Amino acid sequence: MVKSLKELISFGILLVDKPQGWTSFDVVNHIRKSLKLKKAGHLGTLDPNVTGVLPIVLEEACKIQELFMHRDKTYVGKMKFHAEIEKDKIEEGIKKFIGRIKQLPPVKSRVKRVVREREIKIFEITGFDKDKREASFIAEVEAGTYIRKLVSDLGEFLGINCQMTELRRIKAGLFSDKDKEFLKIEEFDKAIKELNEGKEEKLKDIVISAEKILKLIDSYEIKSEFVQKLKNGSPLFSEMLQNQEDKIEILNSKEVFALTCNKKIIELAKTTNQFENKSIIAKPWKVLNY
């Protein structure tokens, strides 16, 4: 389905290469003001000195923000050791930080400082300069993992002070720096300039439809005559489904799922199998208006 620019912006995502020195809020605010939006948000904070993949949700896409978040992240970076060390010793130490680990958030973090479990899926040295005592690395981690703390904990384990000197996020859930829509702030600004000149093609090329969420959750097609009822807050009844066999699958699920019509998401719904009215399959969770 080909969408207009208005539809894309009303339920869309921009995939920004966050520049160094900007906060994640700075990026959101810049995009929100440039597009004259009521709402915008991001899918996972990056510290001001960290660069890379920062997905920005626009308008109605803010309603499904949490479904995109809490996904694995991948980073590349550099760490500096404050004493001589061999590469093989670092690699041996890293093995202790693969899998489920316990991590105490840093002092300056915004979350409560309690020990949490996080999974480290990949943590590898990709380059080593013995003279500079500097190692490059790649890390694929569960959402909520603090890479700076991971690096300092590695140093503590090795008995050497170690600090992260560079960090760049290259993947966040469904979004990657390899995606064709990945853009720098300057490219976004150029697209806005062209839009103000009456040319919307560049902006249309870089806004991602938030229907991308369908890669993460199940969806079920409904009959077009029931679209407005659902938008008005009606629960889902079996007669609304295009395929009646979907009823069993939905009732056996307690996950969030999408209801679509002509491949456009109408709402996100949930079922608990505990409705007093047994003819109700599910109730709305997030109704979209775009």
N, C-alpha and C positions, 0 to 999 in steps of 0.2 A: 504494500500500500504506500503510495507516494503521499508524503505529508507536506503541507504548506509550512513556511517558516514560522508562522504564528503557532501552528500546532506543535512543531518541534520545540520551540522555546517554552510553550506552556507545559510540556511534559518531556523535558530533555536533560541532557548531561553534556557538560563541556569537560574535556580531558586536558588539564593544564599542566605544563611543566613549571612547577612552582620555582620562582627565582630565589636565589640566596638573599637573605635580608628581609624578605617578606614573611609575615605571619600567614597562616592559612586563612585567618579572618580577613587580612588585607586583600587576598585574592578574591574571596567571596564578595567582599564589599565593592571591589573594583568592577567585577562582572555584574553584580546586581545594579549598580548605578549606571553602568554603561548601557545595559539592556532595559533600564527603567522597570525593573521587576519589583514585585511585592515581597517575594521570598526567594532565597537561595541558600544553599548549605554545602558543606564538603563531606567527603566520605573517609575521614581519617586524618587527624591533625599531623602536620609536619612541623618540627621546630624551625624557627627562622633561618638557621644556618643550613638546614637540610633542603635539598632540591629534589625535583622529580615528580612522579605521577601523583596528581591531586585531582580526583574527579569532583566536579562541582555540579550539584543537582539544582535544577531550575523549577520554580513555581510548583506545580502539582507533583513533580518528582520528589519534592521534599517529603511527601506523605509516605513514600516507600524507602526513604533514606536508610532505615535500619536493616532492610533486607539486603542491601548492597554491602553494608558494613560488616565488621566482625569476620572478614574473610582473610585468608593468608596473604601476607605481604612479602615481597622480595626486595632486598637492598644490596647495593654494592658500596664499598667504602674503604677507608684506610685506617689503620691503627698504628700508633707509635709506642715503641717500648723504650723505657728509660734505663735500660742496661743491655749489655750484649746478650744475644740469644740466637740460637740456631733455628732454622726453619723447621727441622724435624721435631724439635722440642715443642714448638708452637702447635704443629699439627697433632702431636700426641696429646697435648692439653685440650685441644678443640674437641677431641673424641668424647671427652667427659661432658660436653655441652650439647650433644646430639640426642634427640628424643625428648622426653618429658623432663623439665628442669623446674626448680623452684627459684623464683626471682622476687626480690624486694624492690618495688619502684624507687627511683631516685628521690632524693630529698626535695628537689624542685618540681616534682611531678604534681599534677592536679588531682590525682586519685589518692584514696586512703592508703597509707603506707603499711600494707599487710602483705605477707608473703603469699605469692600466687603461683600456681602451676601454669606453665606455658610449654608448647611443643616447638622444638627447633628441628626443622626438617632437613635443612641444608646449612652447613657452616663450614666453608672451605677457604683456604688460602689460594688466591689466584696470582699472587706476585709477591716477591720478597726482595728487599734491598737491605743487605746485611750492614752496609756502612751507615745508612741512614736509620737503621733499626726500625724500619717501616714495612708493614705487610698490608697488601690489598686483600680484600675478602669479598665473598658473596654469602648472603644469608637469606634463607627462606624460612619464615617464622609464622607462628600463629598470631593473629591480631592481638594487640595489647602487649606484645613483647617490646621491651626497651633495649634497643641495640647498643646504645651507649653503656648501659648497665651490663649487658652481655659481654662487651669488650673489657670493661673494668673488672668484672668477675673472672674472666679468663686470666687477666694479669695477676689478680690476687691468687688464683689457683697455681699459677706458674711462679709466684713469689717475686714478681717484677711489676712495678708500676706501669700500667698501660692505659692509654687514652685514645678514644676515637678522634681522628682529625678531619675526616671527610665522610659524608654519607649522602647517598642518593637512592631514592626509591624508584625501582624500575617496574614494579608490578604491584597492583592493589586489587585483589579479587579478580574480577573479570577484565580489568583495565591494565594496559601495558604501555610502556614507552615505544613499543613496536607498532601500536595501532595507528592507522593512517590519520585519525582525528587528533592525535597528540600534538599539542601546539604550545608555543611560547606566548607569553603575555603580549609581546609586540605583534605577533600574528593576529591575535584576537583584536587588538586595537586597530590594526589595518582593516580587518573585516568590518568593524564598527564604522570606521571612516567611510568605507565603500557603501555600507548600508545607508548612511546619512546622505550619500550621493545618489541613492536610488538603486544601488546594485546589491542584491541580497544573495547572489550565488555563493560567494565565499563563506558567508556565515552559515548558509544551509549545508555546506560541505563539512563543517566542523562540529555542528550540533548533533549529538547522538540521541536517537529516540530512546526514552527510558523503558520502552518495550523490551529492551535488552534484558530486563529482569526475568523474562520468560525462559532464559537459559538456566535460571536457578530454581524456579518454582514450576509446578504443574499448572496447566491452564485448560479450561473447558469452555466450549463455544455455546453461547445462548442464542435463542431466537430473537430476531430484531424487534419483534413487537413487545418484548419485555424489558428492553433497554431502559426506557424512562422509568418504569416501576422500580427497577433496581437502583437507578440514580436517585429516586425519591426515598430510598431507605428500605425497600421491601426485602424481606428474607428471600432466600432461594428455594423455589419449589421445583419438583422434578419436571413438571410440564414446561418449565422455562428452558430446559436443556435441549440443545439440538440433537444430542445423542443420549437417549434414555439410559443406555448401559453405563454412562458415566456416573450415575447416581450411586451405584455400589462402591465404585472406586473412591468417590468423594466421602461417603459415609465411613469408609475404612481408614480415612486419613484424618489426622489432627493437625496437619500442617496448614500454613497459609497457602492459598491457591488463587489463581486469577480467573475471572470470568471475562470472556472476550466476545466481541461481535465484529465480524469481518477483520479479524486479527488486531483489533483495537481493544485495549484493556478498558473495561467498564468499571470494575471494582476488584478489590482483593477481599476475599472472604475467609472465614474460619468455620469449622464445625467441631462440636464437642460430643455429638451423639447424645446430648442430654436435654434436648428441647422438649417442652411439654407438648407442643403440637408436633406429632410424629410425621406430619407431612412436610415439615420444614427440614430442608437438607442442611442449610448453612445460613449464617447471618453475616451482614456486611462488616468488614473490618476497616477498610479504607475505600471510600467512594471517590472516584476521580471525576473532576469537572474540567474538561479541556476539549 
